């Protein structure tokens, strides 16, 4: 019998996330995460929102230069 890990709700969330999102795994120097978290908090955002906003702003700038 195959073993199922997690509750059915967790499995459903994982399935939804796998279908609808790509994952990025940025590595940063030790101590930088705390700096990013503080900046995000001061901006009223989560760290994820802050990172996505920063990336999107940079992408837009680069694409406008073309």
Secondary structure, 3 states (H helix, E strand, C coil): CCCCCCCHHHHHHHHHHHHHCCCCCCCCCCCHHHHHHHHHHHCCCCHHHHHHHHHHHHHHHHHHHC
